[in-house]
Structure formats: structure tokens, C-alpha cells
Amino acid sequence: MSHFFKKKVDRRSRSAMVEFLSNHFRYDSMSSWNGVTTYANKIKIQNIGLTPSQLGKAFTLLDVDYWDDIRWPIDDFTESQGDQYTITSNGRSGGYLILNRSCRELTGHKSYCPSCGQLNFKSVDSSSDLCGVCHKPRRNFDVPPSRLSVYAGKDIDQHEDFHIEDWSMDALCERVDLICAFDEACDQIRSNFIALLDDFEVVEETIYKPVQVKFLQRAA
Ligand SMILES: [Zn+2]
């Protein structure tokens, strides 16, 4: 179901593509004080086209941490963009999904300890290279570990007029494809949220946690 992805953009028409990109909803890339904006979609629960009963249920979810259950379209999107773009949330209580530039960087770790999980910046040369924490043998990574770096606070196409000298038809098409993929990922997250509303209910339970306490005891 599409809510954010609204219309097919005619890739043969320069003006249709420029109109789509120029009129797309935008939001602050980091905070409002620096005035930097990027492509965005508003995901506040009042604004995503819920039925009255879904909306009522959505309010009962406000204290429930469900983001990890519905966020997977972001990973798919990021991977499909070769890690050069990703989606983050911004605004008070994350009411907006925004497009960010990103890149994948090596963490620099060369080896790890299979026993305790400790990472190490040096590779293992001999079997006597032991873990500094648990003193078991370390192992080299087959694939060096990496992490996604997000260029938060940078604008994307702010004040851009998509002038013909700077933007070929191919470049415009590519940018429209990117923003459509962004909108579709936001739609998928919205669908995941609605499926959550329809298929689950909030259960309240009191749990008991062990707590460390100190008290006085008469010396023997
Ligand atoms: Zn270890």
C-alpha cells in the first residue's frame, strides 16, 4: 500500500522529474538551528492515514519499543544504494524519516576472540597470540568488520534548481529513482507498523528484577 510513494514520475520528461524532486517533502537534516534540510517523510501517527481504530491502538503503543521489529526496510534500502544513502529518523520523538548520505567504513579490527568476543586491531601471527581479556587463542577475521557511517546534518539538494548544465537526464533519472526508493522504503515501514497494529496487542506485565543491596550484619 503506498502512502508516501504517490505517483509514477515520467522519466522522459525533464520538467516532470524536476517538479517531483523540487516539491518533495523536506525536513531538517539534524536540528532546525542550522537550517539544513533533506528529503523526508512525516511518520507521526496522526499523519499516516490510519483508521480511527488503528489510531486508537497506535496511542497504546507509545511506550512500547517496536522500532527494531519494523525498521528492516532501512537495511534493504541502504544495501540497494551501495551503502551511499541511508534513512534515519529525526524530529521530536522521531516523527520524520529522512534521507542521509552514508558510507561503509572498516572498523580496523583484524582479529577477535571466539571465546569472549573481544575485538583486536592486530592480526594473529602465531597460536601464542592470546586474548587480552580471557587469555584464549584469538582468530583472524575472514571478512574485516565494517560499520555504516552516516553524514548527519548534511543537506541533499537543498536550494538545488536542477539546472540543465549540472543535471543530465541520466543524473535526474538516477536521483528520481533514489527518492522513489526512499518513499517506497518509508511505505514499507508504515505497512510494517500497521501490520503490528492489526496483529498484536499490548500486554502489561509486572516483572521482578534482582537488585544488589548493602546492609549491616553483626560481626562474628
Ligand atoms: Zn577472550
Boltz pocket constraint, residues with backbone or C-beta under 6 A from the ligand:
constraints:
  - pocket:
      binder: B
      contacts: [[A, 113], [A, 114], [A, 115], [A, 116], [A, 117], [A, 118], [A, 131], [A, 132], [A, 133], [A, 134], [A, 135], [A, 136]]
      max_distance: 6.0
